[in-house]
Amino acid sequence: MGRVAIIGVGQSAFSRGYPGSIRELCFEAYKEAMTDAKAQNKDIGASVICSSPEYDKQRSPAGVMAEYLGLTPQPTFYAETLCSSSSTGLKLAYSLVKSGLHQSVLVLGFQKMSEISSAESQERMGRGADIQWESPFGTMMPAYYAMYARAYLTHYGVTEEDLALIRVKAATYGPLNEKAGFKKAVDLQTCLSADPVASPLKVYDCCANADGASCFIVANEQVVKDLGIAKPIWVLGVGAASAPVNMAGRDLFTGLKVAQLASQEAYKMAGVSAKQINVAEVHDCFTIAEMMAYENLGFAEPGQGKELIRAKATYKEGHIPVNVDGGLLSKGHPIGATGGSQIRTIVLQLRGEAGPMQVKDPQIGLVHNIGGVGLYGNVSILGR
């Protein structure tokens, strides 16, 4: 059915304690994306709403959001793969458009995490693991990723300073991103002297919960032509994978298998290699997660991700810029909105519209979005 493009992107500011309702939060991202695409509701064939349930009180939010945004009677669908929900939304939207079922699909991800306490939020995150065999023992996200961090520190000679350097990079770019929740620069010593959360991870090694929404519009070539889209960004490849939920089924020394498999699928579909990626957004929920992503995506050999951050190769001026919008570490992590925010960043980069965060003349960008502790993995490759 021809090529598939992203024609509009939008995002609310990510913050702690958004004062409005989830409808109002979603409207902010929706309005920006629709304005960006110069589209009207009649131009949207279907919608995919993405979030992770249990963080707000609304059940089955897809119909509620579609009604509020005026996207009825078009069909609406709900997608949930924990933290990777809205990049799963891209795969679904791509499939619906590529198959010819719809000419265009709007994908909207959101989460308003401030409706519950931090303790309640951590408990719900723990339930993203197996509720029979793991989460009853008090497992939480920082502890899970700390297991990977300890394995990497021990096996590959990664240091706590290497992890802190990733946060310093994130804090370099967070102040440049008007949508980021955390705009304060952080130096290396501050990161290293921070209180431990789950050793060896400290406060600044961890991203924070946030409220936020993101939105993007996927369409076929005819819609691109009809709407006069000057800078369509084409979906070149979409890869996805899943992994055993219980940690007993994991190898902690090889990063996240879902990222490896999803990236291989996406590279093959796009007909490119890791060396051809000009800018990337990776799921840095913790500093160790970004370190593992360098290797899982093929930017570095196993155990050599530390060399990239030491050499500042993943800075804006480096040969593989990563998370130059501040990443989750600076933006915050509103679970259902995170993947869409990453996609928005790469779209803006490829258009040359990323402002002070702009990488020099990128042609191909990558989005790496992980759900849970590597339970779900999505890798999307976009190009001019």
DAURUR-V260794 format. One record per residue. N is the residue number from 1. SS is DSSP state (a for helix, b for strand, c for the rest). PHI is phi in degrees with one decimal (NA if undefined). Layout:
n | ss | phi
N | SS | PHI
N | SS | PHI
This chain:
n | ss | phi
1 | c | NA
2 | c | 87.9
3 | c | -77.1
4 | b | -122.5
5 | b | -125.5
6 | b | -99.0
7 | b | -111.9
8 | b | -159.5
9 | b | -137.0
10 | b | -156.5
11 | b | -159.3
12 | c | -76.7
13 | c | -66.4
14 | c | -90.4
15 | b | -152.8
16 | c | -105.5
17 | c | 86.0
18 | c | -59.1
19 | c | -79.5
20 | c | -94.7
21 | c | -84.8
22 | a | -65.0
23 | a | -62.1
24 | a | -65.8
25 | a | -61.0
26 | a | -66.5
27 | a | -61.4
28 | a | -59.8
29 | a | -71.5
30 | a | -60.2
31 | a | -61.7
32 | a | -65.4
33 | a | -67.2
34 | a | -66.7
35 | a | -65.1
36 | a | -60.1
37 | a | -85.2
38 | c | 53.6
39 | c | -107.8
40 | c | -117.2
41 | a | -59.5
42 | a | -66.9
43 | a | -84.6
44 | c | -100.4
45 | c | -84.1
46 | b | -163.6
47 | b | -132.0
48 | b | -123.2
49 | b | -103.5
50 | b | -128.2
51 | c | -164.2
52 | c | -112.7
53 | c | -67.1
54 | c | 89.6
55 | c | -95.0
56 | c | -135.9
57 | c | -89.2
58 | c | -82.7
59 | c | -87.4
60 | c | 43.5
61 | a | -72.4
62 | a | -58.6
63 | a | -65.4
64 | a | -64.4
65 | a | -68.4
66 | a | -60.9
67 | a | -64.9
68 | a | -64.5
69 | c | -88.3
70 | c | 76.7
71 | c | -99.5
72 | c | -100.2
73 | c | -91.2
74 | c | -58.2
75 | b | -66.1
76 | b | -132.3
77 | b | -130.4
78 | b | -114.7
79 | b | -120.3
80 | c | -143.4
81 | c | -135.2
82 | a | 53.0
83 | a | -70.5
84 | a | -101.9
85 | a | -58.6
86 | a | -80.7
87 | a | -81.1
88 | a | -62.8
89 | a | -58.9
90 | a | -64.8
91 | a | -61.8
92 | a | -66.5
93 | a | -63.4
94 | a | -57.0
95 | a | -63.5
96 | a | -64.7
97 | a | -78.6
98 | a | -61.8
99 | c | -73.6
100 | c | 90.7
101 | c | -65.3
102 | c | -138.9
103 | c | -83.0
104 | b | -151.4
105 | b | -140.1
106 | b | -94.7
107 | b | -113.8
108 | b | -129.2
109 | b | -115.0
110 | b | -154.0
111 | b | -162.0
112 | b | -115.7
113 | a | -83.5
114 | a | -78.6
115 | a | -72.4
116 | c | -127.0
117 | c | -75.1
118 | a | -60.8
119 | a | -63.8
120 | a | -65.3
121 | a | -63.2
122 | a | -62.5
123 | a | -63.4
124 | a | -69.6
125 | a | -62.3
126 | a | -59.9
127 | c | -72.6
128 | c | -72.4
129 | c | -90.4
130 | c | -69.7
131 | c | -76.1
132 | c | -91.6
133 | c | -109.9
134 | c | -123.6
135 | a | -62.0
136 | a | -61.4
137 | a | -91.1
138 | c | 87.4
139 | c | -66.0
140 | c | -138.6
141 | a | -56.2
142 | a | -58.5
143 | a | -67.5
144 | a | -60.0
145 | a | -70.4
146 | a | -65.5
147 | a | -62.6
148 | a | -64.0
149 | a | -61.6
150 | a | -63.7
151 | a | -62.4
152 | a | -68.2
153 | a | -61.6
154 | a | -75.3
155 | a | -86.3
156 | a | -112.0
157 | c | 72.0
158 | c | -70.9
159 | c | -112.9
160 | a | -62.2
161 | a | -66.9
162 | a | -60.3
163 | a | -65.2
164 | a | -63.2
165 | a | -62.2
166 | a | -66.1
167 | a | -68.3
168 | a | -60.2
169 | a | -61.7
170 | a | -57.6
171 | a | -74.8
172 | a | -71.8
173 | a | -99.6
174 | a | -53.4
175 | c | -63.8
176 | c | -86.5
177 | c | -104.2
178 | c | -64.9
179 | c | -90.0
180 | c | -73.0
181 | c | -81.7
182 | c | -128.5
183 | c | -109.0
184 | c | -93.1
185 | c | -66.9
186 | c | -130.6
187 | c | -93.2
188 | a | -60.0
189 | a | -64.8
190 | a | -61.6
191 | a | -62.9
192 | a | -70.7
193 | c | -93.8
194 | c | -69.7
195 | c | -66.7
196 | b | -72.2
197 | b | -107.0
198 | b | -147.9
199 | c | -52.3
200 | c | -92.0
201 | b | -80.3
202 | b | -110.2
203 | a | -53.0
204 | a | -80.2
205 | a | -81.9
206 | b | -115.7
207 | c | -78.0
208 | c | -113.1
209 | b | -62.1
210 | c | -155.6
211 | b | -101.5
212 | b | -178.9
213 | b | -141.8
214 | b | -138.5
215 | b | -152.5
216 | b | -148.4
217 | b | -120.2
218 | b | -108.4
219 | b | -151.2
220 | b | -87.3
221 | a | -64.6
222 | a | -66.5
223 | a | -65.8
224 | a | -55.3
225 | a | -69.1
226 | a | -62.4
227 | a | -87.9
228 | c | 65.5
229 | c | -69.2
230 | c | -77.7
231 | c | -131.2
232 | c | -66.1
233 | b | -110.5
234 | b | -85.8
235 | b | -82.6
236 | b | -91.4
237 | b | -158.0
238 | b | -134.0
239 | b | -124.1
240 | b | -150.0
241 | b | -156.7
242 | b | -135.1
243 | c | -140.9
244 | c | -57.0
245 | c | -73.3
246 | c | -80.3
247 | a | -65.7
248 | a | -63.4
249 | a | -95.3
250 | c | -113.2
251 | c | -107.6
252 | c | -75.3
253 | c | -97.3
254 | c | -119.4
255 | c | 71.9
256 | c | -103.8
257 | a | -59.6
258 | a | -61.8
259 | a | -69.2
260 | a | -61.7
261 | a | -68.2
262 | a | -65.2
263 | a | -69.2
264 | a | -60.0
265 | a | -65.6
266 | a | -67.6
267 | a | -59.4
268 | a | -62.9
269 | a | -64.1
270 | a | -79.9
271 | c | 71.7
272 | c | -131.6
273 | c | -119.3
274 | a | -59.2
275 | a | -67.3
276 | a | -92.7
277 | c | -77.8
278 | c | -97.0
279 | b | -158.3
280 | b | -139.2
281 | b | -115.5
282 | c | -120.5
283 | c | -82.3
284 | c | -94.3
285 | c | -60.4
286 | b | -138.5
287 | a | -59.1
288 | a | -64.7
289 | a | -65.1
290 | a | -68.2
291 | a | -57.9
292 | a | -66.5
293 | a | -62.5
294 | a | -51.5
295 | a | -83.2
296 | a | -63.4
297 | c | -89.5
298 | c | 87.9
299 | c | -75.7
300 | c | -148.7
301 | c | -72.1
302 | c | -53.3
303 | c | 85.4
304 | c | -106.5
305 | a | -58.2
306 | a | -60.5
307 | a | -69.0
308 | a | -65.3
309 | a | -75.1
310 | a | -62.9
311 | c | -90.3
312 | c | 59.1
313 | c | -69.0
314 | c | -99.0
315 | c | -78.0
316 | c | -57.0
317 | c | -88.0
318 | c | -78.4
319 | c | -80.4
320 | c | -141.5
321 | b | -60.9
322 | b | -130.6
323 | c | 55.9
324 | c | -83.3
325 | c | -100.3
326 | c | 100.1
327 | a | 62.8
328 | a | -64.2
329 | a | -62.0
330 | a | -104.5
331 | a | -75.0
332 | c | 98.0
333 | b | -132.6
334 | c | -80.8
335 | a | -41.6
336 | a | -69.7
337 | a | -95.8
338 | a | -63.3
339 | a | -60.2
340 | a | -65.8
341 | a | -65.8
342 | a | -62.1
343 | a | -62.5
344 | a | -58.1
345 | a | -59.4
346 | a | -67.5
347 | a | -59.7
348 | a | -62.7
349 | a | -61.6
350 | a | -69.9
351 | a | -79.5
352 | c | 78.4
353 | c | -119.2
354 | c | -90.0
355 | a | 60.7
356 | a | -66.2
357 | a | -91.8
358 | c | -64.3
359 | c | -86.3
360 | c | -71.0
361 | c | 48.3
362 | c | -74.9
363 | c | -106.8
364 | b | -133.6
365 | b | -125.2
366 | b | -131.0
367 | b | -121.3
368 | b | -118.2
369 | b | -132.3
370 | b | -112.4
371 | b | -107.3
372 | c | 66.4
373 | c | -91.6
374 | c | 72.6
375 | c | -72.4
376 | b | -121.8
377 | b | -140.9
378 | b | -125.8
379 | b | -128.9
380 | b | -122.2
381 | b | -117.9
382 | b | -120.2
383 | b | -146.7
384 | c | -64.4
